[in-house]
Amino acid sequence: MTRVLITRPSPEAERWVEQLRAQHIDAEALPLLSITAVRDPQLQAELSTARARLKNFHALMFVSGNAAAEFLADGVQLANATNLPRFWSPGPGTARALVQAGVAASLIDGPAAESSQFDSESLWLAVAPQIGPGKRVLIVRGANSPLTKGGNGRDWLAAQIAAAGGETEFVAAYERTGSRLDSSAKDLARRAASDGTVWFFSSSEAIQNLMREMPQTSWDKACALVTHPRIAEAARAVGFGHVSECRPTLQDVTASIKSTV
């Protein structure tokens, strides 16, 4: 049976492993990124300020489920609030996280369920009619190390909003760092580079961290399953010999894995 390594951060990686094993897939967690609440004092202050200004925005865009969960944690109250903004989600996973955090489904906008991709481009097709002069959008994202004011990512979406006459602000709701691999994890990675294991990547940052942790490893015999063309480009750029793509839903990932067995 083909083994699959799930490289998402914990505890997401472990949840995916459990779900894939329920589909009779030999899955194992190898988290390559770590997600924490923002710890930098400046980022904490920016996050607190943004949470207090929800009514200043037409929409809040969340780059991931982690962004939604962290931004709406720590007592952010939505149930009885009035004049709430729209909540933009690039995909079903983020939408689920918003609902779990207390956002009414009627307030959430995102790509159609049948979209070929769940990303900023697909989201913009759904929400572009909302934006015009005076419309302000807060993009809630993560901060990579080294830390950057407002976090990292979704600059393309901000450019589209600006071109439509809107305004954008950014805030970091979590910090993202590369996971350090211990000796047993490195042994697993070396074997998985050439034994037919499928590496499941849902971010380019995970690939970049794998290269930092395993700089002498050859990946020409390795197989990667990725959830976006940009991640596919990153995998090919570092030498993965076989790269395939699928949508980031459990059903699509399961079907893609089983098709390679």
Summary of the structure (lengths in Angstrom):
residues: 261
radius of gyration: 18.9
end to end distance: 7.1
largest distance: 55.7
contacts: 852
relative contact order: 0.16
helix: 40%
strand: 21%
